[in-house]
Structure formats: structure tokens, C-alpha cells
Amino acid sequence: MALRKASAYTKRYARPFTRNSKKRKKSYIKTIPNSKIVKFKMGDITGYDKGEYAVKIGVVSKENVQVRDNSIEAIRQYFNRFLQERVGKEFYLEIKIVPHHILRENKMLTGAGADRMQTGMSRAFGKTMGRAAFVKKGQMMFILGVKTKKGEIEARKLIKSAKARLPCAVGTVNLD
């Protein structure tokens, strides 16, 4: 099953429609899809807990947005791969947003004669097709920790290049 394009979901930062039915069972989502995010903390975790990292950079959202879990996982893989290549094993990466919101899709028929088969159903509940995280303006999304100045330069370049993978404008904050 192909994913809907992200613009179908990303710019809608509002409380999702919840079904209210006379039958209580129909008011709940039956199945919840698994999160695609494999790890939330990577790199030298014990070194970060001991305070060994001189440079700590936070990636912050500049707007209210909904970020899908496959987007978060793509950024995690990108950060992890390039930090290992350019900085070595002396880094720390943490994902601070968790996708709890369940995305639903009301599938529509297409093709000849589909207009006589389906009327559209306004405010339809839909079937689950993914997860997303609600991110508020100014909320921390990722934390990157490196030990050297060279690592800091590489981490800032990495954040700049990862902006294309995010559905919102992001900024950086020093967490020293």
C-alpha cells in the first residue's frame, strides 16, 4: 500500500475527529500500527549521562506541525549514518518526539462507475494507516552531542542538510 503524500496530514495541527457512536465499540480505534522508529537513543549513551560531551545541539521546530513516524525514522537513519562516518563513534543522538497520534484514511473507490458505488461519507472515521507526532512551536525534536569542534561543524552541516526531510522549518539551540 502506497503512502498518501504528507501534505494530506502535515499542515493539520488540530485535535483529530473522534467518532461518537451509540455503540461504544465503534467509538474506538481497533488496531494501532507499530511505530517505525527503531531506537530513540543512539551513540555513546553512557558518555552523555556522565556529561562528557562538550557540544550539545538541539533541533527545535519553528511551527506547529504533525510529523509522521516514517519521516522521523528517515532522519534518524540519516543522522546516525553520517555522524558515524564523519565524527566517528564519539557522538550522541536522541529523538525527543514520540508518534502517538494515529492517522486514518477513508479509502475511496476510483475508476468508471465509482460515483454510483460510493457517496464519500462526510466525517468518515477511516482505517488506521500510520502514526504521527504532534510537534508544537519551540519544541525540541532531536538532540545531538559531540565532543570536538570539528564534530560540531559536521553536526551543524548535517542539521542544515536534514531540513529537506522535515515537514517544518527548524532551528538549532545550544544546550551547554
N, C-alpha and C positions, 0 to 999 in steps of 0.2 A: 504494500500500500504506500503510495507516494504521500509525502507531507504537503499540507497546504502551505502556501507561501506565508512567511512570517508576518507580513502586513495585515493578514486576516486577524491576527491576535495582538501584535506588539503594542500598538498605539492605544489600545483599550485598557486603560488602567482604572477600572471601576469594579465595584462588587458584582460578581457574576450572577446571572439569573439562576435562582434556585426553584426547582419545581415544587409547587404546593398542590398536593393531591388529597382527595378524600380518603384514598387508600394509602396508609402510612408507608408501605413497602415501596411504592412508586416515587416517594419523595427523596430517595437516596440513590447515590451512585453505587452500582453493584460491584464493579471491578475497578481497581486502581492500577494503572500501568506502572511498571517498575521504573525507577529513576535510571537514567542513562549515565549518571555521574558515578565513576568508579571509585575515586578517592577524593577526600576533601582536604587532606594534608599530605604534602609530598616533600621530599628532600630530607635535610638533616633536622628532624623534628626535635630531637633531644638538645641539639645546639641552640635552637631558637628558645626553648624553655629555659636554658641556662643563661640566656642573654649574650651569646657570643656574636650576634650579628650587629655590625656597626651601622648598616644602612637598612632601613625598613621603609618600603614604599607601599602605600595603599592606593588602590584603584577605586575611585568614587564615581557614582552616577551623577550626572548633571540634570537629570529629568526623571519624572515618574514613568516607569516602563514595566512591561512584562517580558521576561527573558525565558525562552524555552530551555529545557534541560539539554537538548542536543547542541544548542549554542554554547552553553556553559561547558559541556564536555569537550567541544571543539577547541575552545580557548584554553582549557586545562591541558589538553594534549599539546597544543602549540607552545604554551609557556614551558611545560615540562621538557619537551624535546630540545627547544632552543636554549634553555638555561643549562641543561646538561652539556650541550655542545660548546657553548660559548663561555660559561662560567665554571663548569666542572660540577663536582658533587657538593660543593660548598654553597648551597642555596636552600631557601625555604619558600614554599608556595602553599597558600591556604585559600580555599574558596569559602567566602563568608555568606553566600546566599544559598538557600535551600529551596528547591522547587516543590512546593506543597499544593499549589493550585492545579486542579485537573482540567485540562482542555477537552472540550466536547465538540463533536461535529455532527450536524444533521445532514446525512448524505442525501443528495438529490439525484433523481434519475435524469439521464441525458439521452439524446437521440430522438429519432422520429417517433411521435406518438407519446412522448413522455409527459406532455402537458395534460393529457387526459388521464394519466395514471396518478399524478401527484399534484397536490394543490399548494404545497410549500409549508403549511403549518406555522403560523406566526408564533414566536416564543417557544419553539420546539426545544426539548431538553437535550437530545443528541446522545451519541455513544462516545465513550472515552477514547481519545487518540493520543494523549501525551500529557506532560506536566510542564508547569511554568512557575517561575518565582516572581512575586511582586517585588519590585525594587523602587524604593522611594528616592526622591531627590536628596542628594547628600549622603546616601547610604553606602557603606563600604562593601565592595564586591569581591575584591581579591587583595591579598597581602603577599608581597614579595620581599624576601630578606636575602641580602648578600653581604659578604664580609669585606670586599675590597672596593676601591674607587672604580677600577676597571669593570667590576661586576655591576656597579651602579649605572655606569654609562650604558652597558649592554642591556640591563633591565629596563631602563627608560626608553631605549630604542625599541625594545620588544613590546612595551606597552603601546607605544605610538603605532607600531605596525599591526597590533591586535585590534585596534579600534574598528577596523572594517568588519570584524567578526561579531561585533556587538550591535544590538539594535538601538543604542542610545549614545549620546555624547558622554565621554568620560573625562575625568581629570585625575591628577595624582596628588597625594598628600604624603608628607614626610611624617613617619611615626616615631621618630627618635625621642 
